[in-house]
Amino acid sequence: MGATCNTALAAHQNSLQTKGRFMLSAARQLPLIVQRLNQAHPSARYELNFDNPLQLLVATILAAQCTDERVNRVTPPLFAQYPTARAIADADLADLETLVRATGYYRQKAKAIQNACRALVERFGGQVPRNIDDLTTLPGVARKTANVVLNMAFGIPSGVIVDTHVARVSRRLGLTEHEDGERIEQELMATLPQSDWILFGAALVLHGRYTCTARDPHCADCMLNDLCPKLGVAADEVDEPAVATPACPSSGGTAVSKLRDLVPADWRDVLADEFEKPYFAQLEAFVAAERGAHQVFPPERDLFSALRETPFQDVKVLLLGQDPYHGDGQAHGMCFSVPPGIKAPPSLVNMFKELKDDLGCKVPNNGYLVPWAKQGVLLLNAVLTVRAHEPNSHKNQGWEQFTDAIIRAVNDKKKPVVFVLWGAYAQKKEKLIDAGRHRVLKGAHPSPLSMKKFFGSRPYSAVNRVLQEFGSKPIDWQLPDV
Ligand code: SF4
């Protein structure tokens, strides 16, 4: 018995020493971890939709034990009916319960949002306070919710968002060994510079949701794989790269269910019907098999970055490309765009030349078009993956059907949208667009093959003229140097 205890004690001490070593090394690796998270999710945001801090506060309370996707379905009618803290405070509780019913625990949640709003009205003039001490005095608002609101709605680095995803990934990375969210937050705040708090929390939520998932973390595709001790991840939980055998759509395996899970929640709602169609299961199987057997671009984490950077409700321009770049490191999920540090390809160089002639914009030192995407320019390719160095290798596998559904969804938006179709391939999609409600701007493609016709077409000022006509804010096309 004594020997058993001694053995157990020794094993425990060994495990603590091992954990200690990992934690030390994880802390040293932290700048690199942050750098990679920043590259993968440069503009990470919480996936709850909101227009103001109050909406985010309410949505975050509703998101307890519920998916963001479902909350995003519930909140538009809720905020349409009760747009202010006073309105929610004075609402009929039974009516609130009905409106939030789909989020689960609806009685407690209706009461929680009403109590929080009553406190806002009574003590803060109906406004959401901008500091964590006041926010956490609201009933039902703990540090996590307060940090979500302050980080995401106000841009204030009050602390690090620690939800179940951040807690789990931090433990696996060896950044903490605690279970309690507030203790984890204290450790992260002590290790991370304050300037990284906002990005780190939001990016780790996305990483945990789509890559370092609770079951079957996708370590093989993980950008942190070489830095991560994978603490607590059993060997058989790790999702190894798929082998060359295509995953069967009906097998229920994880490989074929990944694509739909990677689509951001707001777009997943809009595109829900597509996931039920046979072509989509075939497409998932095809991409899984290709990733298992070949190098495929863009990396999985960037597959839907165009949708992530331009939420459905924000789309006001759709610029359509064809195929992802097939060179190393170029494709990151947005047409024409390349990540910082990657040389702009010829079409993009021509786009910048025309931009200079059209609006006098300085040619940037990078080809990273995310600032356009964040202003509502959906940079959509018709095909979303490609085998490395083999252009058009993933055409006619189902992506066109899926991206046609995206174009149709944008076409169905109430607010008019500017569709920019360069070249014959993109212009074939004109039939999906109601040109009576929206505006279609056609022109030559900026590729070296047609650049003579592209130069002088002044597409950027044309887009802005139409946006002004529509009563929308024009795009600031000037890209910053990075
Ligand atoms: S390597 Fe695996 S355990 Fe570590 S962060 Fe990535 S997905 Fe998670």
Residues whose N, C-alpha, C, O or C-beta is under 5 A from the ligand:
A	BS01	SF4	R172 T211 C212 P217 H218 C219 C222 L224 N225 C228 K230 V233
